[in-house]
Amino acid sequence: MTTVQLPAEIEAQVVDLSARYGLPARVLADIPDGVFDPLTKTDRIGEVCMVIRRGSGNLLTFRKDIYPQGVMRLLTGGVGHGEPIEAGLLREVAEETSLDVAVRRFLAVIAYRAPQTPPGTFAFLTFAFLLDDVGGELVVQDPEERVEAFGEATAADLYAMASFLERLDDRTDREIGGSWRAWGAFRAVVHRVVADQLLGADI
């Protein structure tokens, strides 16, 4: 991610997390649009992607009741201003799954650039982590998350999920404040990056 400078406080956390959980891939991804939720939210520095590996060896996926038919994806959650990335990760896991987890690997830092993003900056950040499910019952604690269903996928399945997300109808929805096609292109990125990381190493 040589063309994007992370804020010093975020870079310091990335360095610390890398020392404990492994060096992440650093990816700069171009997306077609940057006007939709969560990119329009101002209450966060970015998000964590919770790649939760279940006892079966498969990865936990989910869908919200607002999503277009057929959408299943990896879990994500916002990290607030001043909130440590790891604290946000564990908080989001608790709120969205109630599972006990162990952080295994820092997989990726993804910075997104949209056409309207000023040069040398980014529109949003995703910090992806591999976590192992070590206990607990899969229950959503926060009803505002609007989780409709959970599922499981293999690492290889993530490529097909990414392709499906990129093919969503190009229609605007007030629920996300923008186009589902643009949202899907944005969400597809982390699925491909995570699949590359998981399939390219013995993790």
C-alpha positions in Angstrom: 0.0 0.0 0.0 2.8 2.3 -1.0 0.6 5.1 -2.3 -1.5 5.5 0.9 -0.1 6.8 4.1 -2.0 5.5 7.2 -2.4 7.9 10.0 0.4 7.5 12.6 -1.8 6.2 15.3 -3.3 3.5 13.0 0.1 2.6 11.6 1.4 2.1 15.1 -1.4 -0.3 15.9 -0.9 -2.2 12.7 2.8 -2.6 13.5 2.0 -3.9 17.0 -0.7 -6.3 15.8 1.7 -7.5 13.1 4.3 -8.4 15.7 1.7 -10.5 17.6 -0.4 -12.0 14.8 1.7 -12.0 11.7 2.3 -9.5 8.8 -0.9 -8.7 7.0 -1.2 -8.2 3.3 -1.5 -4.5 2.5 -3.9 -3.9 -0.3 -5.0 -0.7 -2.1 -8.3 -1.4 -3.9 -10.1 0.8 -6.4 -13.9 0.7 -6.1 -16.4 2.2 -8.6 -18.2 4.4 -6.1 -17.8 5.5 -2.5 -21.3 6.7 -1.6 -23.1 4.0 0.4 -23.1 2.6 4.0 -20.6 2.1 5.6 -18.3 4.4 3.6 -20.6 7.3 4.4 -20.4 6.8 8.1 -18.3 9.3 10.1 -18.3 7.5 13.4 -15.5 5.1 12.6 -11.9 4.8 11.4 -12.9 1.8 9.3 -14.0 -1.8 10.1 -12.8 -5.2 11.1 -13.5 -8.3 9.1 -14.1 -11.2 11.4 -13.0 -14.4 9.6 -14.2 -16.9 12.2 -13.1 -20.5 11.7 -15.6 -22.9 13.2 -14.9 -26.4 14.5 -15.8 -27.8 11.1 -12.9 -25.8 9.6 -15.3 -23.7 7.6 -15.7 -19.9 7.9 -18.7 -18.2 9.5 -20.9 -16.2 7.1 -24.1 -14.3 7.6 -26.7 -12.2 5.9 -28.9 -9.2 7.1 -32.6 -8.9 6.4 -32.0 -5.9 4.2 -29.6 -7.7 1.8 -30.6 -8.7 -1.8 -31.6 -12.3 -2.2 -28.7 -14.8 -2.1 -26.2 -12.5 -0.4 -24.0 -14.2 2.2 -20.8 -12.7 3.3 -18.0 -12.6 6.0 -18.8 -10.6 9.1 -17.6 -7.1 9.5 -18.1 -4.4 12.2 -17.1 -0.8 12.7 -14.1 0.5 14.7 -14.8 3.8 16.4 -12.6 6.8 16.6 -10.1 6.3 19.5 -11.1 2.6 19.8 -8.1 0.2 19.5 -8.5 -2.1 16.5 -8.2 -5.3 18.5 -10.7 -4.0 21.1 -13.1 -3.3 18.3 -12.6 -6.7 16.8 -13.4 -8.5 20.0 -16.4 -6.2 20.8 -17.9 -6.9 17.4 -17.4 -10.6 17.7 -19.3 -10.5 21.0 -22.1 -8.3 19.7 -22.6 -10.2 16.4 -21.9 -13.9 17.5 -21.5 -14.2 21.3 -18.7 -16.7 20.5 -15.5 -17.2 22.4 -12.6 -16.7 19.9 -8.9 -16.8 19.7 -7.1 -14.4 17.3 -4.9 -16.5 15.1 -3.7 -14.3 12.3 -3.7 -10.7 11.1 -4.7 -11.3 7.4 -4.9 -8.0 5.7 -5.2 -4.2 5.8 -7.3 -3.0 2.9 -7.6 0.7 1.9 -10.3 1.6 -0.6 -10.0 4.4 -3.2 -13.1 5.6 -5.1 -13.2 8.0 -8.0 -14.0 10.9 -5.7 -11.2 10.0 -3.2 -8.5 12.8 -3.1 -5.1 11.6 -4.4 -2.9 10.0 -1.8 -5.8 9.3 0.6 -8.4 6.6 1.1 -12.1 6.3 1.5 -12.2 3.5 4.1 -10.1 0.8 5.8 -10.8 -2.9 6.5 -8.6 -4.9 9.0 -9.2 -8.6 8.4 -8.3 -11.2 11.1 -8.6 -15.0 11.3 -10.1 -16.2 14.5 -10.9 -19.6 15.8 -14.2 -20.4 17.4 -13.3 -21.9 20.8 -16.7 -22.1 22.5 -20.0 -20.5 23.2 -23.4 -20.4 21.5 -23.8 -18.6 18.2 -26.3 -15.8 19.2 -26.6 -12.2 18.0 -26.5 -9.8 21.0 -27.3 -6.6 19.2 -30.7 -6.7 17.4 -29.8 -3.6 15.5 -27.4 -5.7 13.5 -30.5 -7.1 11.7 -28.8 -10.5 11.2 -31.3 -12.9 9.5 -29.2 -16.0 9.1 -25.7 -17.5 9.6 -24.0 -20.0 7.3 -20.6 -21.5 6.6 -18.2 -21.4 3.7 -14.8 -22.8 2.7 -12.0 -20.4 1.9 -12.3 -21.4 -1.8 -16.0 -20.5 -1.6 -15.1 -16.9 -0.9 -14.2 -16.4 -4.6 -17.7 -17.3 -5.8 -19.2 -15.1 -3.0 -17.1 -12.2 -4.3 -18.3 -12.7 -7.9 -21.9 -12.9 -6.7 -21.5 -9.6 -4.8 -20.1 -7.9 -7.9 -23.1 -8.9 -9.9 -25.8 -7.4 -7.7 -28.5 -5.2 -9.3 -27.4 -1.6 -9.9 -30.3 -0.1 -7.9 -30.2 2.5 -5.2 -31.6 1.6 -1.8 -32.2 4.0 1.1 -31.1 1.2 3.5 -27.5 1.7 2.4 -27.8 5.2 0.9 -26.4 4.1 -2.4 -26.2 1.4 -5.1 -26.2 -2.3 -4.2 -23.8 -2.9 -7.2 -21.3 -0.4 -5.8 -21.7 -1.9 -2.3 -21.2 -5.4 -3.7 -18.0 -4.4 -5.5 -16.7 -3.0 -2.3 -17.7 -6.0 -0.2 -16.2 -8.4 -2.8 -12.6 -7.1 -2.2 -12.1 -8.5 1.3 -13.5 -11.9 0.3 -10.9 -12.3 -2.5 -8.1 -11.0 -0.3 -9.0 -13.3 2.6 -9.2 -16.3 0.2 -5.8 -15.5 -1.2 -4.3 -15.3 2.2 -5.9 -18.4 3.6 -5.2 -20.6 0.5 -1.7 -19.2 0.0 -0.4 -20.2 3.4 -0.7 -23.0 5.9 -2.8 -21.2 8.6 
